[in-house]
Amino acid sequence: MTTSEITADLVRDLLRDQHPDLADLPLREVDGGWGNQMWRLGSELAVRIQRMDTTPDHQLKERRWLPLLAPRLPLPVPVPVRDGAPSARFPKLWTVMTWVPGTPLDHGSITRGEHAADALAAFLRALHVDAPPDAPVSTDRGAHPRDCTDGFEHFLGSVDAEAIGRDAADVRAVWDDAVAAPAWRSLPVWVHGDLHPANVVVADGTLAGVVDFGDLFAGDPAWDLAAAWLLLPAGVTARFFATYAQADEATVRRARGLAAVKSLFLMLMGQNGDRGLPGGKPAWGPAGRAALDRVLGERLP
């Protein structure tokens, strides 16, 4: 089954087969999404349906852990409420989840920077607690920057040189510093793992929720702390880390390097979007360039 065949009629048929009490609620497709497609269901729910993901692991992870994490997180997150099983009609997984109101940051903006810095810091303080022994471990995220050098080189080499300009040496210096930083030596903590502008929502000029926990894992919090540069406007990075108050110097260095490589990724996705390539996101290019400017320009005292 191809992406184009995931239609409103299909989603409604799946609901009618497995959750008929929800089948007549208003239904509309939500822009965005890659591994999973989202459909707004009524005013309070959404259907998350497996699209490009080759395995159901992301949705199964959200089903297992989000009901346990959500009650202690200070920002809204999606919570699974109904399971959708593969069937002859549709052979992949789908889940009915609570809807998180707001506008994705890649289509919105943060104008209350200090409020957003405090909100993000409080959210990550609440999330970054010791994970249980059976928590998922990432196979492609969560590594020390020294083990991600191939990815850094790929992104640095793939983004048009003129988009990076004279900053290339400074970007590499930030990355080299992260590679040289000591590793995370405490117990693994819960990490969202994929905080970028499309995975948070904003309202009233500040952060209003966090979505897409498919990459959730136990490991190094630096992977989330990179969001201080990726998500927040200029001038509030120091406030974020002061409020978070749990990151030592080495963790900040790793986080800053990871923010650099994530900024390059956003720029590459924007470049691909400008060229009409599959999966490209034109709006991500300016967001990535702005994030890279913050990485290079905002050092902590």
LUMSEMAR-588027 format. One record per residue (C-alpha): residue number from 1; x, y, z; residue in one letter. Coordinates in steps of 0.2 Angstrom, whole numbers, always signed. Layout:
BEGIN
REC     i       u       v       w   aa
REC   NUM       X       Y       Z    A
...
END
This chain:
BEGIN
REC     i       u       v       w   aa
REC     1      +0      +0      +0    M
REC     2      +7     +17      -5    T
REC     3      +7     +33      +4    T
REC     4      -6     +40      -8    S
REC     5     -18     +26      -3    E
REC     6     -19     +32     +15    I
REC     7     -35     +42     +13    T
REC     8     -49     +49     +24    A
REC     9     -60     +35     +18    D
REC    10     -47     +22     +23    L
REC    11     -45     +29     +41    V
REC    12     -63     +30     +44    R
REC    13     -65     +12     +38    D
REC    14     -52      +7     +50    L
REC    15     -61     +16     +64    L
REC    16     -77      +8     +59    R
REC    17     -70      -9     +60    D
REC    18     -60      -8     +76    Q
REC    19     -67      +8     +86    H
REC    20     -84     +11     +79    P
REC    21     -89     +23     +92    D
REC    22     -76     +35     +85    L
REC    23     -79     +32     +67    A
REC    24     -91     +47     +64    D
REC    25     -81     +60     +72    L
REC    26     -74     +74     +60    P
REC    27     -58     +69     +52    L
REC    28     -45     +79     +43    R
REC    29     -27     +76     +37    E
REC    30     -13     +85     +47    V
REC    31      +1     +92     +36    D
REC    32     +18     +85     +40    G
REC    33     +24     +69     +46    G
REC    34     +36     +56     +37    W
REC    35     +37     +40     +46    G
REC    36     +19     +42     +52    N
REC    37      +4     +51     +45    Q
REC    38      -8     +61     +57    M
REC    39     -26     +63     +55    W
REC    40     -36     +75     +67    R
REC    41     -51     +66     +74    L
REC    42     -64     +77     +82    G
REC    43     -57     +91     +93    S
REC    44     -47     +80    +106    E
REC    45     -40     +65     +97    L
REC    46     -29     +61     +82    A
REC    47     -25     +45     +72    V
REC    48      -7     +41     +70    R
REC    49      -5     +29     +56    I
REC    50     +11     +20     +51    Q
REC    51     +17     +27     +34    R
REC    52     +36     +26     +29    M
REC    53     +41     +18     +45    D
REC    54     +46      +0     +40    T
REC    55     +43      -7     +58    T
REC    56     +30      -3     +71    P
REC    57     +43      +0     +84    D
REC    58     +40     +19     +86    H
REC    59     +21     +17     +89    Q
REC    60     +24      +2    +100    L
REC    61     +36     +12    +110    K
REC    62     +24     +27    +112    E
REC    63     +10     +15    +117    R
REC    64     +21      +7    +131    R
REC    65     +29     +22    +139    W
REC    66     +19     +38    +136    L
REC    67      +5     +34    +147    P
REC    68     +18     +32    +161    L
REC    69     +28     +48    +157    L
REC    70     +14     +60    +152    A
REC    71      +7     +63    +170    P
REC    72     +23     +70    +177    R
REC    73     +28     +81    +162    L
REC    74     +23    +100    +163    P
REC    75     +19    +102    +144    L
REC    76      +5     +92    +135    P
REC    77     +11     +77    +125    V
REC    78      +1     +64    +115    P
REC    79      -6     +50    +125    V
REC    80     -12     +34    +116    P
REC    81     -30     +30    +120    V
REC    82     -34     +16    +108    R
REC    83     -24      +3     +98    D
REC    84     -26      +0     +80    G
REC    85     -21     -17     +74    A
REC    86     -14     -22     +57    P
REC    87     -28     -30     +46    S
REC    88     -32     -36     +28    A
REC    89     -38     -18     +25    R
REC    90     -22     -10     +31    F
REC    91      -7     -21     +35    P
REC    92      +2      -8     +47    K
REC    93      +0      -1     +64    L
REC    94     -11     +14     +69    W
REC    95     -15     +22     +86    T
REC    96     -28     +34     +92    V
REC    97     -20     +47    +103    M
REC    98     -24     +63    +112    T
REC    99     -22     +79    +101    W
REC   100      -9     +92    +107    V
REC   101     -16    +109    +102    P
REC   102      -4    +122     +95    G
REC   103      +5    +126     +79    T
REC   104     +21    +116     +75    P
REC   105     +36    +128     +77    L
REC   106     +42    +125     +59    D
REC   107     +25    +134     +54    H
REC   108     +25    +146     +69    G
REC   109     +36    +156     +80    S
REC   110     +42    +160     +98    I
REC   111     +40    +178    +103    T
REC   112     +41    +175    +122    R
REC   113     +58    +169    +123    G
REC   114     +61    +169    +141    E
REC   115     +45    +160    +145    H
REC   116     +49    +147    +132    A
REC   117     +66    +144    +139    A
REC   118     +59    +141    +156    D
REC   119     +45    +130    +149    A
REC   120     +58    +119    +139    L
REC   121     +70    +118    +154    A
REC   122     +55    +113    +166    A
REC   123     +50    +100    +153    F
REC   124     +67     +92    +151    L
REC   125     +71     +93    +170    R
REC   126     +55     +82    +172    A
REC   127     +59     +71    +158    L
REC   128     +77     +68    +162    H
REC   129     +76     +56    +176    V
REC   130     +84     +39    +178    D
REC   131     +76     +27    +166    A
REC   132     +71      +9    +171    P
REC   133     +81      -6    +166    P
REC   134     +69     -11    +153    D
REC   135     +68      +7    +144    A
REC   136     +72      +7    +126    P
REC   137     +90     +10    +120    V
REC   138     +93     +19    +104    S
REC   139    +102     +11     +90    T
REC   140    +105     +26     +79    D
REC   141    +104     +41     +92    R
REC   142    +111     +44    +109    G
REC   143    +129     +40    +105    A
REC   144    +143     +51    +110    H
REC   145    +147     +64     +96    P
REC   146    +164     +55     +93    R
REC   147    +154     +41     +86    D
REC   148    +143     +52     +75    C
REC   149    +157     +60     +65    T
REC   150    +152     +52     +49    D
REC   151    +135     +60     +50    G
REC   152    +143     +77     +54    F
REC   153    +154     +75     +39    E
REC   154    +139     +70     +28    H
REC   155    +129     +85     +33    F
REC   156    +143     +97     +32    L
REC   157    +147     +91     +15    G
REC   158    +130     +90      +8    S
REC   159    +124    +107     +13    V
REC   160    +128    +120      -1    D
REC   161    +144    +129      +4    A
REC   162    +137    +146      +1    E
REC   163    +124    +142     +14    A
REC   164    +137    +139     +27    I
REC   165    +149    +153     +20    G
REC   166    +164    +158     +31    R
REC   167    +157    +149     +46    D
REC   168    +163    +131     +40    A
REC   169    +178    +132     +51    A
REC   170    +169    +138     +66    D
REC   171    +156    +124     +64    V
REC   172    +170    +111     +63    R
REC   173    +178    +119     +79    A
REC   174    +161    +117     +89    V
REC   175    +160     +99     +83    W
REC   176    +178     +95     +87    D
REC   177    +175    +102    +105    D
REC   178    +160     +91    +107    A
REC   179    +170     +76    +101    V
REC   180    +183     +80    +114    A
REC   181    +171     +82    +128    A
REC   182    +170     +68    +142    P
REC   183    +156     +56    +140    A
REC   184    +140     +55    +150    W
REC   185    +144     +44    +165    R
REC   186    +129     +45    +176    S
REC   187    +114     +33    +174    L
REC   188    +104     +34    +158    P
REC   189     +90     +46    +159    V
REC   190     +74     +47    +148    W
REC   191     +78     +56    +132    V
REC   192     +65     +62    +119    H
REC   193     +78     +60    +106    G
REC   194     +71     +70     +91    D
REC   195     +67     +88     +97    L
REC   196     +67     +99     +82    H
REC   197     +54    +113     +76    P
REC   198     +42    +100     +69    A
REC   199     +41     +90     +85    N
REC   200     +35    +104     +97    V
REC   201     +20    +115     +96    V
REC   202     +18    +134    +100    V
REC   203      +4    +145    +106    A
REC   204      +3    +162    +112    D
REC   205     +21    +165    +108    G
REC   206     +28    +151    +118    T
REC   207     +30    +132    +119    L
REC   208     +13    +123    +121    A
REC   209     +17    +105    +119    G
REC   210     +30     +91    +113    V
REC   211     +25     +78    +101    V
REC   212     +32     +62     +92    D
REC   213     +41     +52    +105    F
REC   214     +45     +38     +93    G
REC   215     +63     +40     +96    D
REC   216     +62     +40    +115    L
REC   217     +77     +31    +123    F
REC   218     +87     +30    +139    A
REC   219    +104     +38    +137    G
REC   220    +113     +55    +137    D
REC   221    +102     +70    +140    P
REC   222    +114     +81    +128    A
REC   223    +103     +74    +114    W
REC   224     +89     +84    +120    D
REC   225     +98     +99    +127    L
REC   226    +103    +103    +109    A
REC   227     +86    +110    +108    A
REC   228     +91    +126    +118    A
REC   229     +99    +131    +101    W
REC   230     +87    +123     +89    L
REC   231     +71    +129     +96    L
REC   232     +73    +144    +107    L
REC   233     +75    +162     +99    P
REC   234     +92    +171    +101    A
REC   235     +97    +178    +118    G
REC   236     +89    +165    +130    V
REC   237    +101    +150    +129    T
REC   238    +110    +155    +145    A
REC   239     +93    +157    +154    R
REC   240     +88    +140    +148    F
REC   241    +103    +131    +155    F
REC   242    +102    +141    +171    A
REC   243     +84    +135    +174    T
REC   244     +88    +118    +169    Y
REC   245    +102    +118    +181    A
REC   246    +107    +100    +179    Q
REC   247    +120    +101    +164    A
REC   248    +139    +101    +168    D
REC   249    +151    +108    +156    E
REC   250    +155     +92    +147    A
REC   251    +136     +90    +144    T
REC   252    +134    +107    +137    V
REC   253    +149    +105    +125    R
REC   254    +141     +88    +118    R
REC   255    +124     +97    +117    A
REC   256    +131    +112    +107    R
REC   257    +140    +100     +95    G
REC   258    +124     +90     +93    L
REC   259    +115    +106     +90    A
REC   260    +127    +111     +76    A
REC   261    +124     +94     +67    V
REC   262    +106     +95     +69    K
REC   263    +106    +113     +62    S
REC   264    +115    +106     +47    L
REC   265    +102     +93     +45    F
REC   266     +88    +106     +45    L
REC   267     +97    +116     +32    M
REC   268     +99    +100     +21    L
REC   269     +81     +96     +23    M
REC   270     +77    +114     +18    G
REC   271     +89    +113      +3    Q
REC   272     +80     +96      -2    N
REC   273     +63    +105      -1    G
REC   274     +69    +119     -12    D
REC   275     +74    +107     -25    R
REC   276     +58     +97     -24    G
REC   277     +67     +81     -18    L
REC   278     +56     +68      -8    P
REC   279     +55     +72     +11    G
REC   280     +62     +89      +9    G
REC   281     +55    +103     +20    K
REC   282     +58    +121     +13    P
REC   283     +53    +129     +29    A
REC   284     +67    +120     +38    W
REC   285     +81    +128     +29    G
REC   286     +79    +146     +37    P
REC   287     +76    +138     +54    A
REC   288     +92    +128     +52    G
REC   289    +102    +143     +47    R
REC   290     +95    +153     +62    A
REC   291     +99    +139     +74    A
REC   292    +117    +137     +67    L
REC   293    +119    +156     +70    D
REC   294    +114    +154     +88    R
REC   295    +126    +139     +90    V
REC   296    +140    +149     +84    L
REC   297    +135    +165     +92    G
REC   298    +128    +160    +109    E
REC   299    +141    +153    +121    R
REC   300    +137    +151    +139    L
REC   301    +147    +161    +152    P
END
